[in-house]
Amino acid sequence: MTRRALPAALFATLAAALSLTACSGGDADPAPGAAGSSTDAVTVQNCGRDVVFDSPPQRIVSGWPTSTELLLELGLGDRLVGQYNTASSQGDPLPQYAEAYAAVPVLSDAAPTRETLLAAAPDLIWADGSYLFDGQQLPTIDELAAQGTQVLVLSGFCDDGGTSAVTDVDDDLDTLGAALGVTDQTDALRDQVDGQLADIEASTADLAPVDAAVISTYEGTVYTYEGVYSDMLERAGGANVLAGTLPEGTYFGELSAEQLLATDPSALVYLLSGDETPEAARALLQQDFPSLSAVAADRLVFLPQIDSTNLRVVDGVQSLADQLAQLR
């Protein structure tokens, strides 16, 4: 395969870095505690990889809306040089982040091109998964590291979401705190998240779980979900009646209408995508599955799919707990 030429912006960045290295005398030992010295280097674990940061990244590209929100919550908006998989395709940012979110350059509403990504000259990409870094759509993770761009993947999506869980947010906060040099902020935020989740679980601990199926629809096809959604449902006082039906290592898959009708769950948790509304989803279910007990009795719970990652997962669990309480 022919090697693509480096974009002008990245070439200029690399050239400037080489020039600075030459001027500073590359053979000299760095002063103790100087940026880039071994005393500053931090190694974090991510998806089975040791990722080394010689200094905290200052140019970050975010690959998921809730990841952008989390970086803004940590006060790191000035380090964000781009975002993709943006809110326009996944859902609106929360009001408290909307203004700062809008100021982050949009590289693409979906997957960015290689040229667009590299032109942003990031030293860190915080990605929603490793699927894009295949050497075709984007350079591989190793290729990016060789040219000075590290990649961290949301810990729940190291295996494309097959084993994702609510507490992935704790792992990501630990990783980000160490890598970005903001452990005080991430430690405090982790304590807050853990406290909120503990309060929700305590409020549902003595209640009989509400049996429910977790589904969504797209262009006439029904999908069911496990992974983080089963975990969220359990913490909120429910139980996923379709847990265990998907192949190991996957968190979503097609569900036939016959399977759904045969299961006939007492409640449905419907995952909303993008700008899909509960009203539209309810109308669709009433049209396509009027004989389902949950649909006939209007035992329907709605959850935006975006409320399952980063800080939004706490909102998602709370929303499920509140809606399930109304069904008891």
Secondary structure, DSSP 8 states (H G I E B T S, - for coil): -------HHHHHHHHHHHHHHHHH-TTS---TT-TTSTTT-EEEEETTEEEEESS--SSEEESSHHHHHHHHHTT-GGGEEEEES-HHHH----GGGHHHHHTS-EEESSS--HHHHHHT--SEEEES-STT-SSSSS--HHHHHHTT-EEEE-GGGTTTTTT--TTHHHHHHHHHHHHHT-HHHHHHHHHHHHHHHHHHHHHHTTS--EEEEEEEEETTEEEEE-THHHHHHHHTTEEETTTT-S-TT-SEEEE-HHHHHHH--S-EEEEE-TT--HHHHHHHHHHH-TTSHHHHTT-EEEEETTTTSTTHHHHHHHHHHHHHHTT-
